[in-house]
Each structure stands twice: as structure tokens, then as C-alpha cells.
Amino acid sequence: MNILYLNGSPRKQASATKKLADAFVEGMLKTVPESIIDEITLYEKAIAPCRGCFGCWHATPGTCVIRDDMDSLLPLFRRAHVVVWSMPLYYFGMPSTMKAFLDRLMPNNSPLFEKRKGGVRHPQRYDAAAQRHVLVSTCGFQESERNFEAIALQFDLLCDDRVSKILCPAGGAFATDHLGSAARKRLEEVQNVGADYTVSGTIARDTERALSIPVYDPDRYMAVVNRLAAIAETPAPDWMGARPSPQAHAVLAAFVARYREDPEPERALTIEFAFSDERSQAALLCETSSCTIEPAPDERAAARIEADVALWKRIVSGDTSISDALLNGTLKVWGDFDAVLRLEDLFVGIEV
Ligand SMILES: Cc1cc2nc3c(=O)[nH]c(=O)nc-3n(C[C@H](O)[C@H](O)[C@H](O)COP(=O)(O)O)c2cc1C
């Protein structure tokens, strides 16, 4: 089976969507291991916009007048049994280079009009009757409704309904190398769906619907996103390197004592801990086999978490979670919240 796997995210290898598309393709390979995969990162390619000159219809039928990377991509497209379109949702549609790629498929069409599937289409110049398509997309908002409809319909029209879809909202859950358990579970599901797809040639509607449920509770996701955005509007205070009191130091020491012995492969992480009632701060430097208390601010810090000493005590003893405290306004986070989420993996009994 020839699989053309198009990565249409400007974030290239860091794409959240690519995590889902990778899982799907890995699943396909489980059942059809001898497949040929052409994985193309579109934002690394030279793909000029279509000029609308119709040269590929009249002057040089079947060949575009522009010489760029589409010369090598068009044959890959034509020979593909399955095209996997992986892209983030941009303003309810597709990112610009993916759209440029799509428009440049015009040489595949003949200028003739034909009635097909209840509409008018141009016939393909190659035998596309058995070609199938899979649209994989993530978006930033936590809901699929009133968000994915336009791109879903565009692909239905484009692919004569030979398209299956994996449309996953709250894509932030996949925008990190250290995925939470819910995101990891979704990737496993998508991998299984990929394995079935090569056998059935489709994704059942119910499965599509299940995959478009956000991996996090949508209301809570939105509340956390908004709270972090509001906090980011004001700069994090620098309390001039003031050292923590013995009580605050005891909190930090409790974190160190909870550092997990069964490490994730890649652990390096520095987090600033700030104690708002005493305006002191320190950093925890998490490394492969050790966790140490360092003076803060620390330029390596991925995030800063600020709460009073009493709240920190409750967090370290598992009485409350970091996100509950964030949502009730008693705790602040600046920087990379994904780094904060990792605290659950790094420290025993800490709930984010
Ligand atoms: C220009 C732009 C437009 C976007 N438009 C939408 C949108 O219409 N709806 C939405 O939910 N998210 C939107 N997003 C968020 C992205 O879809 C989201 O961050 C996605 O998960 C990124 O995936 P990637 O890492 O694969 O690029 C937009 C992001 C950008 C940069």
C-alpha cells in the first residue's frame, strides 16, 4: 500500500496534530507492514501558490507551468492508495501551505465538467476511484462543534466522500513531548483505528464522533486556559532572590523527598517555586537521578508557580491540586503549563 502522509503544520515536527497522524500511520503499518510511506513536511517544501493561469489545462495539459517541489509531489499523490492529510485548524480551514498544495493539484484535473455525487466536478486525469483519504486535525478550542464543520465539508466535497476524519479539539493536550495519560490513551485509540482502517477502508461514524471528544473536560480546559492567559498579562514578580523561610524550605524538601525513582527517560526540568506570603522564591532542578533546590530566579526555569506557604503545604501533602488552586485564584502560574503538568510524573502524590 502506498501511503502519502502530508504534515501541513507550520510547527513541522513539533506539530500536535502530527502526534495523532503518526499514531494512525503506525496503526496502519501494524496490519500492512510492507506499505511504502512518503512522509512530507509541507512547510519544508517550495510550493508556490497557484497562479490561476490554467496553463495546466490549455498550454501544457496535465503539467503546471511552475517548477518547484510540486514536480516531485504530484506523482506521489497520484500513486497513493491512501493520503493522510495532517493539519491544524486555521480559522476553521487549513493552513496556507496546505491550501497552496491543494490548489496545485489542479494538473490532476481535466478541464471537462461532469455531474458526480450530486454536484459538478472535473474528472481526474488518473484513476482516483480507489484512492482514499484521511483528514487528521487538531484545533485550539475545546469544542468540535461550530469549529471543524467547514474543513470537514470541504474534504467531503473534495474526496467524493472517500474520506475518514480524526478531528480532535483541545489540541494543546498533544502539543507537548510529555503527554498526560488522557492524551496517551487517545493516541493508543487512534493507533487501533489506523490498524482497522487498512482492513475496513473506513472509520465508523461512531468512532469518528468518539475521537472528536476533547481529552480534557472542556469547561475546565477553557477555565485553565483563560486563567493562565489572564495571569500572563502581568509580569511575574522578582523578589530579588529572597530565600525561603524554614517552613517554605520544608515544602521544597518535601518535593525533593517525593522525587520519583523510576524516571521518565528525559527528566531535565527546572521549576520556580514562589512563596507569596513571604515574597521568597527558589527553584527545583530536576535531573536524571536527582532533584535539588537552587536559588531563583533561574534562567532555565520552564515555569514559575506562586502560592502561599500554607497552600504549598496542602499541595505537597496531596490535599489539593495545582489546577484547583489555579482556578480558585489562590495560585498563579507563569510560563509553560505543560512543564507544570509534568510535576505529576516527576513527584509522587502531586496532583496537577
Ligand atoms: C492562524 C491560526 C488560526 C487558528 N484558528 C483556529 C480555529 O479556527 N479554531 C481553533 O479551535 N483553533 C485555531 N487555531 C489553533 C490551532 O488549530 C491549534 O493550536 C492546533 O492544535 C495546532 O496544531 P499543530 O501543532 O499541529 O500546528 C489557530 C491557530 C493559528 C496559529
Ligand as a Chemical Component Dictionary entry (heavy atoms), coordinates in Angstrom:
data_LIG
# 
_chem_comp.id                   LIG 
_chem_comp.type                 NON-POLYMER 
_chem_comp.pdbx_formal_charge   0 
_chem_comp.three_letter_code    LIG 
# 
loop_
_chem_comp_atom.comp_id 
_chem_comp_atom.atom_id 
_chem_comp_atom.alt_atom_id 
_chem_comp_atom.type_symbol 
_chem_comp_atom.charge 
_chem_comp_atom.model_Cartn_x 
_chem_comp_atom.model_Cartn_y 
_chem_comp_atom.model_Cartn_z 
_chem_comp_atom.pdbx_ordinal 
LIG C1  C1  C 0 -3.511  31.293 12.455 1  
LIG C2  C2  C 0 -4.188  30.347 13.406 2  
LIG C3  C3  C 0 -5.544  30.119 13.298 3  
LIG C4  C4  C 0 -6.207  29.234 14.152 4  
LIG N1  N1  N 0 -7.538  29.021 14.017 5  
LIG C5  C5  C 0 -8.163  28.187 14.878 6  
LIG C6  C6  C 0 -9.577  27.956 14.763 7  
LIG O1  O1  O 0 -10.257 28.441 13.868 8  
LIG N2  N2  N 0 -10.165 27.162 15.696 9  
LIG C7  C7  C 0 -9.442  26.575 16.715 10 
LIG O2  O2  O 0 -10.033 25.889 17.549 11 
LIG N3  N3  N 0 -8.105  26.718 16.790 12 
LIG C8  C8  C 0 -7.446  27.503 15.901 13 
LIG N4  N4  N 0 -6.075  27.658 15.985 14 
LIG C9  C9  C 0 -5.302  26.834 16.954 15 
LIG C10 C10 C 0 -4.639  25.615 16.285 16 
LIG O3  O3  O 0 -5.566  24.916 15.479 17 
LIG C11 C11 C 0 -4.117  24.650 17.364 18 
LIG O4  O4  O 0 -3.156  25.302 18.134 19 
LIG C12 C12 C 0 -3.565  23.348 16.803 20 
LIG O5  O5  O 0 -3.674  22.332 17.788 21 
LIG C13 C13 C 0 -2.109  23.455 16.385 22 
LIG O6  O6  O 0 -1.721  22.223 15.810 23 
LIG P1  P1  P 0 -0.232  21.919 15.301 24 
LIG O7  O7  O 0 0.671   21.884 16.497 25 
LIG O8  O8  O 0 -0.346  20.591 14.639 26 
LIG O9  O9  O 0 0.169   23.000 14.346 27 
LIG C14 C14 C 0 -5.433  28.542 15.145 28 
LIG C15 C15 C 0 -4.054  28.782 15.252 29 
LIG C16 C16 C 0 -3.445  29.685 14.404 30 
LIG C17 C17 C 0 -1.942  29.902 14.551 31 
# 
loop_
_chem_comp_bond.comp_id 
_chem_comp_bond.atom_id_1 
_chem_comp_bond.atom_id_2 
_chem_comp_bond.value_order 
_chem_comp_bond.pdbx_ordinal 
LIG C1  C2  SING 1  
LIG C2  C3  SING 2  
LIG C2  C16 DOUB 3  
LIG C3  C4  DOUB 4  
LIG C4  N1  SING 5  
LIG C4  C14 SING 6  
LIG N1  C5  DOUB 7  
LIG C5  C6  SING 8  
LIG C5  C8  SING 9  
LIG C6  O1  DOUB 10 
LIG C6  N2  SING 11 
LIG N2  C7  SING 12 
LIG C7  O2  DOUB 13 
LIG C7  N3  SING 14 
LIG N3  C8  DOUB 15 
LIG C8  N4  SING 16 
LIG N4  C9  SING 17 
LIG N4  C14 SING 18 
LIG C9  C10 SING 19 
LIG C10 O3  SING 20 
LIG C10 C11 SING 21 
LIG C11 O4  SING 22 
LIG C11 C12 SING 23 
LIG C12 O5  SING 24 
LIG C12 C13 SING 25 
LIG C13 O6  SING 26 
LIG O6  P1  SING 27 
LIG P1  O7  DOUB 28 
LIG P1  O8  SING 29 
LIG P1  O9  SING 30 
LIG C14 C15 DOUB 31 
LIG C15 C16 SING 32 
LIG C16 C17 SING 33 
# 
